[in-house]
Amino acid sequence: MFKKQDFDDDVTSLLRIRRRILNASENSGAHVGLSTLRSSFSTSVQASWS
């Protein structure tokens, strides 16, 4: 069952990971990391709602 709390926790951890990627990498690396994060984020959102 989908719970909003789970979704909020996922978003928080994804944002934390994104920040870590941005801090740890330079231009091209950050771009790759964000693309990967964005696709995994949409996948997890779709999975949560299905």
VOGU-3710 file (C-alpha; in Angstrom, 3 decimals, decimal comma):
1> mfkkqdfddd> 0,000/0,000/0,000  1,294/3,423/-0,925  1,981/5,672/2,049  2,846/9,343/1,784  5,432/9,022/4,557  7,377/6,454/2,541  7,273/8,746/-0,467  8,540/11,720/1,576  11,374/9,616/2,987  12,336/8,481/-0,518
11> vtsllrirrr> 12,356/12,049/-1,812  14,457/13,219/1,139  17,039/10,493/0,627  17,118/11,089/-3,135  17,726/14,794/-2,579  20,498/13,946/-0,131  22,079/11,598/-2,688  21,744/14,247/-5,396  23,480/16,803/-3,207  26,275/14,324/-2,523
21> ilnasensga> 26,661/13,670/-6,261  26,828/17,395/-6,952  29,360/17,986/-4,197  31,534/15,046/-5,168  31,739/15,591/-8,906  32,591/18,126/-11,578  30,497/19,200/-14,577  30,316/16,072/-16,743  30,219/13,663/-13,804  27,428/15,630/-12,142
31> hvglstlrss> 25,419/15,624/-15,361  25,668/11,844/-15,671  24,792/11,399/-12,002  21,738/13,634/-12,255  20,475/11,836/-15,356  20,808/8,510/-13,563  19,129/9,911/-10,466  16,286/11,406/-12,454  15,499/8,120/-14,212  15,706/6,097/-11,002
41> fstsvqasws> 13,499/8,666/-9,280  10,745/8,437/-11,891  10,986/4,650/-11,804  10,539/4,614/-8,026  7,614/7,033/-8,200  5,868/4,902/-10,824  6,510/1,780/-8,762  5,070/3,458/-5,665  1,858/4,408/-7,432  1,291/1,153/-9,298
//
